[in-house]
Amino acid sequence: MELLNALFVSAPWATLRGGLHIAFLLVALYVLKQVYDLRAALGLRHLARPRAGFRFAVAGVALLFLAVLGYQASWQLSGTARPAFVAFMQLHDRRQFNPAHWIERGSILDHRGEVLAESRAGPTTDGQRLEVRRVYPHGPACAHVLGYTHPRFGTSGMEAAANVSLNGGSPETLLDWGELTRQLVTRDKRARGHDLVLNLDADLQQLAYERLRGRAGAVVMLRPADGAVRVLASSPSFDPNRVDAGLFRGTDPDARLLNRAVDGLYPPGSVFKVVLAAAALDAGLDPVLDCPAEGFTTSRRYPRIRDHDYYAARRAGRTWGGHGRIGLDRALIDSSNVYFAQLGVQLGHEAFHRAGDRFLFNHRIALTEGLSRSQFMRTARIEPIATSDRYGLAQAAIGQGKVLVTPAQMALIAAAVANDGVAMRPRLTTGEPAATLGRFMSDATARRLSGMMRRVVSEGTGRGIDTPELAIAGKTGTAQNPFGASHSWFIGFAPAGSGQAAAGLAVAVLVEQGGYGSTTAAPIARDLLLRAQQRGLLP
């Protein structure tokens, strides 16, 4: 083995490799000639001569066999000229003389050039040689976005999506390929892959992860104008610097590998009222409805849907008189379940499901394009509601029942409100052009909702995070969870009003079993938006 190591790292290897190609072909021709001469020498004239078709078949099989051998030899001896080969050898061949390990994998950077992942050369544990290790300075905070690259467990996340480019693949000219191959063979200069620049902001990503404080949840922040993703945080997480087999056994109670931001499906609770309000306004519905304290139901067979004020008063030993007759604006500001349950029934099943299609529910959206592998986000899952099931429709209208969403989708909806109703495709990498996903709502509806969401923060359920430094618009949510305490939600954007929202930032925060959205999720969103303003990311 030591002799092979010395051979493959020596300077004459390039010449020797070419000689091996020629020698292989000469040996193959010699073997064919010997077989032909042997047949002639034996002179088996007493045997029947094979038919011409049989001879052609044998010749075809022989040529096919030689082609396979030739391709295998070319794959092994000239593999450094193939990006797929280099990636394969990096992941699956741990022999010391493997030239693919000599590549210094490209770095992954945030939009300001801060290093998120890089390769560093250092001695092995036995001190006998140098090796290149992948290092993730932000550890668990960026793990679900970046993924990992590991000799045993392969790659994931952006490390997998941009694997070929990070390894130096897909150069622009043949001269570039030749230089990469020469560097791998001669090792006079360490071959280096291409860097990858993400739209993430490392400081905001770290803050989001820290504010979750180890609780299960997710934070997504993006720019409404062009979909640039600034934060994509998920907790609990794992340390990509120390990937071990225990992470993949399927018995992890914290599900650390799950990217809750793009793959976690949760009941949205009251943040879904933004969707229903948009659907109603676009359908021409803007009613004033009676919202009594005793609540609303579609049948005596089902429990009444009540407002949270009713339960708060009962816990305090008081009697609450209900909201009375209110319109859509006040219903959203005070987050009235009774109003939106009735509004959902008035909207009807067909219009409700059309709204789901318009908001791209039950879809996947690509977060990256143009790389060797795409990264996707799930949007939402809404099961069909039978036209006879009016109570199921009322439950769905307040974000319960058969409605599940991802935090990424709720951030996208908040961004669409800020961007006059147009949803831009979320983009993780800086090199991709902005692209429109579609219009979620009319511009008039978006402007109306923007004003309503600003009032939610200035005078409604989100007033606890109102700050003079920044005009925040948003919607709180407290989603009932059949497996424990309620989930805490907040979606919003800043700055609101004055036509600046599209140039700002939209955010969605989810904290599993976090209780009220106003007390747990909303402060996290406020802190992120204020930090973004301090960093010059908000107008």
N, C-alpha and C positions, 0 to 999 in steps of 0.2 A: 504494500500500500504506500509506503514512504517513497518507493521508487516511482510509482505512478504520480504521486504528488509532485515530485521533483520534475518529472517529464512534462506535465501539463502546465506548469508555471514557467517553464524555460522558454527563452527567446526563439529557439529553432522550431518551436511547435507549429508555427504557421506553415513553414516549408514542409515539415513532416506530414502535416495534415493533407496538403495537396498531393504529396507522394502516395499516401495511403489510398486516396481516391483512384489514382492511376493504377496502383498495384491491384486493387480490388477488381477493376475492369479487366486487367490483363489476366488475372487468375480465372475469372469467369469465362473469358474467351478460350483459355487453355483447356479448361475442363470440358467445354463444348467440343473442342477439336478432338480431345482424347476419346470422348464418347463416340464421335463419328468414326474415328480410326478403328476403334475396337469393333464396331459393328462390321466394318469392311473386312477386318482381319479374320473374324470368326467365319465369314462366308457361309452363313446359314442359308444356303440356296435351296435346301430341301424343304424349308418352311414356306408357307404361302406368303406372298408379298402383301403387306398391309395396303388397304385401300387408301386412295389419295386423301379422302376426307379424314381418315384416322390420323394420317401423318400431319395434316394441317392442325388437327385438334391437339396432338402432342406438342407440336411446335408452339401453338398458342399458349398452352399451359406453361411450357418452359419459359417463354418470353414474359408471361405474367409473373412467374416466380422471380425471374431476374429483375423485373421492374420493382417488385416489392422489396427485394434485397437492396437494389440501388437506392430506392427512396429511403429505406431505413438507414443505409450508410450515409446518405446525404443529410438526413435528419440529425444523425449523431455527430457527424464530422463538420457540418456547416450550420449547426443549429443556432449559433450565435447570431446568424443573419435573420432569424425568425423570432418575432416578438412572442408568439405563442409558446415556442420552445423555451425561451428564456424564462417566461412566467412559470411554465410547468417545472422547469429545473429548479427554480428558486423555492417552490413550494414542496417538491417531492424528492429532491435529491440532496441529501445532507452531506455527501462526501466532500472532503476538504478541497480536492482539486477541481470541484465543479466551478467553472468560470462564471456562472450566473451569480454566484455569491460575491463576486468582485464588484458588482454594480452598486453604486451608491444611489439608492432609491430617491427620487425627487421629493422635495418637501411639500407639505400642505400648509397653506398660509391663509390667514383671514384677510378681509378686504383692505386692511391697512398694512399688510405685510408681516403681521405677528405670526410666529411659527406655531402651528398646531400639531404638526408631526414632522419628524426629520430623522435621517439616518446618521448615526455616529459610529465611527470606527474606534474599536478598543480591543484590548487583549481578551482572550478567552479565559475561562475560570482556571485553566491549568497554566496560563501564561505562555503557551507554546506558539501561538500565532495570533494574528489580528482577525477580528470578525466585525461585520457591520450590523449594528443593532438598531431597531426602530424605537424611537423615543417619542413619547406623547407628553409634552410639558404640562398640559392642563388635566391630564389623567381622566378621572371619571366624568368630568364636566362635559367633555366633547366626545365621549366614547361612542354614543349611539350614532352620531353623525359620521365620525371618522372611521369607526370600526377598528379593525386590527389586521396586522399581517403577521403570521406565525408559521414556523416551519412545520408544525404538526397539525394545527387547526385551520390552516389556510388563511383566507382573507374575508373581510366583511365590510359593510358600509362603503364610504368613499374610497377606501383602500382597494376594495374589490371593483368598484365602478370604474376607477381610473387606473387599474392595475397595469395595463400595457403602457400607457403614457408615463406613469411614474417610474416604470422600468426602463424608459428611454425608447420605447417603441414608437412606431408611426412617424419616423423622421421625414423631412420634406424631400430629400434627394437621396439618390443612391450613394453619393459621397458621404452623407451623414451616416448611412448604414455601414459603409466600409470603415469609417473612423471608429464607430462603436465596436464593431467586430475586432478591429486591430487592437483597441484598448483592452478588450476582454482577453485576447490571446496573449499579447506581449506584456500586459500589466505594467507598462512604463508610466501609465497614468490611469487613475481610477475612473472607470466609466460612470457617468452620472445620468440619472433619469430626468424627466421634465418635471418642473414644479406645477402644482395645482393651486389656484387661488379661489377661495370660497367667498361668498357674500356674507358669511358669518362675521359677527363682531365678538372677538375673544373676550373682551371685558364684560359685555352684556351677557354672553353665554355663561361665563363664570358666576356672575351675580345671580342669574336666574337659578342656576344649580344650587348655589349657597342658600338662596332664599327659600327653596323647597325644604331645606334642612333635613334631608334624608327621608322625607315623607314621600309616599308614592304619588306621582303626579307628573305634570308636563307644562312647559311654557313654550309658546311659539310667537315670534314677532317677525313681521315682514313689512316691506314698504308697499303701500297700496298702489303707487304710481307705476311700478314696474315689476313687482313681485319678488324683489331681492329679499332673501331670508336672512335676517340678522340674528335670530335666536331659534334654536331647535333643541331644547333641553328636555331630558327625561330622567326621572328618578323613581326607584333606586337604580344605580348604575354599576359599572364594573371598571376596574383599572386596566386599560389596554396594555400597560407596561408589564402586567403580571397575569397573563391569561393562563388558566390551568384547566385541567380536565373536569373539575367539579362544576365549572360553569355550564357544561353541556350535558349533564346527567339527567336533566328534565325533572329534578326533584328540588330545584331552587325555590323556596317558598316566596322569595321576593321577586321572582321573574326578572332578574337583572338584565337579561338579554332583550327583553321586550322594549321596543321603542314606543313608549306610550304616546309620544307626540304625534306620530303618524300612523300607528297601528292599533292603539288602544281605543276601544269603542265603549262609550259611556252614555248613560241617560243625560241629556243636556239640561233638564229642568228649565228654569225661567229664561236662560239665555236663548232658548229656542223661540221665545216670543218675538224676537227680532225677525225671524224668518216668517212667522205667521202674520206679523204686522205688515211686512213687505208684500206677502201674497194677497192679503186683504185689500191693501191700498191699490195694488195693481189691478185687482178685480173690481175696484170701485166700491168696496165696502168700507164704511167709516161710521159705524152706528154708535148711538148712545144707548147703553144697556143698563138695566137694573142689576146691581150686585149686592144682594142682601147678605147679612151675616150668616144665615143658615146655609148659604152656598147654592150649588147647582148640580143637578143630576138629570140624566135623560130617562131614567126609569126608577121606580121604587125598588127594583131589584138590586140596584147598585148604590154604593155609598156616595154621599155628597162630596163634591169637590169644593173645598173652602180656601179662603185666603189665609196667609200666614198670620195676619193680624188677629184672626179669630183665635188661633191656638196660643198666640202670645198673650192675649187678654185672659184666656182661660187659665193659663199657668200663673198669671198674676192675680187671679181671683176677681177679675173684672168682667163686665159685660160689654161686648163690642157691638156697635150698631150697624156695621157694614159700610161699604163705600157709597151706597146709594146709586143714583143714576150718574154714570160717568162715560166719557168718550175714550177714544183710543189713546190719545196723548196721556191723559191721567192714568189710564190703566197700565201703560208701559212704565210710567214714572213710579207708580206705587206697586208694580208687578202683581196685578190682580189675577189670580188663577180663575176666579169666577167669571170675569169678563172674557178672558181668552178661551176658556172652555166653551162658552156660548158662541164666541166669534168663530171658533173652529167648526162647530156644528152648522152655523149659518154659511160658512164658506163651502162646505160640502166635500164629499170624498173625492170627486173628480178633480176639483180645483186644488185640493190639498196635494194629491199625488202629482199633478202637473207642476206645482211649485217645487216638489221634491226633484223632479226631472230638471227643472230650470236651475236649481242649485247644485246639480250634479251629484245628488245622493245616489248611493249604490254604484259608485264609480271608483276608479283609481286614477290618480293624476301623477304624471312624471315630474319629479323634482330635478332631474338631470337629463340632458339629452346630448348626443354627440360623443359619449364616452363608450368604452367597451362593454359597459353594463349600465342599465338604468336604475335609478332609485325612485321608488314610488311612495305616495301617501294614499291611505284610504280616506274616503270622505265621510260617509255615513251609511247606516243600514236602516232602512225603513221597511218593515214587512207589510205586505198588502193588508189593508183593513177592509173587511166586508162592508158592502153598502148598507147592510142591515145593522151594523155595529156602530151606532151613534155614540155610545159611551166610549168606545175605543178611540174614535175620532176626537172626542173631547179630551181624553187623556193625552193623545199625541199632540194636540194643540198646545199643551202646557209643557211639552218636552218630556213626557213620561210614557209608559206603555211600550209601544212597538217602535220607538225612536231611539237610535243610538248614533252617536257622532264621535269623531276624533277631534282633539284639540286643534290640529292643523286646519280642519275644515271650518271650525268656528272662527279661527283667525282670518281665514280667507273670506268668510262672510262679513266680518267686521271691516276688512279692507275694502270689500266691494261697496259697502255703505259709504265709506270715506271717499271712494273713487267714483262718485256719481253713478253707482250701480253696476259698474264694469269690474269683473274679476280678472286679474292678471295671473298668469301661471306662476306659482311659487318657483323660484330659481335658486339653487344652491351654489352654482359656479358663476364666476364673473364673466366668463367668455361667451355665455349664451345670450342671444338677443331677447328682449322683452316680448312676450306673446300673450294675446288675449285668450282667456278661456271662454268667455261669453258674458252676456249681460244677465245678472241675477235679478235686477229690478230696474224700473224706469228711473231716469235721473230725478224726476220730480219726487218719486217715492223715496229715493236715497236722501235727498235734501230734507224731506220731512222727517225721516228717521234720524238723521244726523242731529237735528234740533231736539228731538225727543230724547235721544241718548245723552245729549249734553245735559238736559234737565234731570235725567236719572242721577247724574253725579252732582249736579249743583243743588238739587232739592229733593231727590228721591232716595231709593234704597242704597245708592252708591255715594251719598253725600259725605260719608266718612273719609273719602280719599280726595275730596275737592281741595285744590291747592291754588293759591294765587299765581304761582309760577307758570302754570300750564293749564290750558283749557282742555280737560279730559272729557271725552264722551264715552259712555259705556253701558253695560247691562250686567247686573249681578245675577247669579243663579244658585239655587240650593236644590240639588237633584236627589230625590229619594232613591235609596240604594237598598235592594232587598237583602244584601249580605252584610249590612252594618250601618254605621252612621252615614248621613247624607254627604254627597260630594259637593265640594265648593267650586264655583265657577265665576269667572269674570271675562268678558270680552269687551274690547273698546279700541279707541284710537285717539290720537292727539297730534297736532292741535285741532280742535273743533271750530268750525265757523271761519269766516273771512276767506273762504276758498282755498285754505292751506291744508286741508285734511289729506288730500291726495299726495302731498309732498311730505307728509308726516310718517307715522308708524302705527300699525295696527297690532294688537296683541290679544292672545287668549291664554288664560291661566286655568289649570285644573289641579285641584288637590283632592286626591281620593280620601273620602271620609273626613273631609276638612270642615264640615259644618256649613255655616252661613257663608255665602259668597262675599258678602259685604265685609266680613271680619277676617277672612283667611286669604282668599284669592285676590280680591281687589287691591289690598295694600302691596302685594307683590307686583302687580301690574303698574301701580303708581310709581313704585321705586325704580322699576326698569325704565319707564318713560322719562322720569326726572334725570336718571343717569344718562340716558340717550341725549337729552337736551344739553347736559353738561359737556358731553363729548361732541357736540356740534352736529348731531344726526337729526335734529328737529329744527324747523325754521323758527 
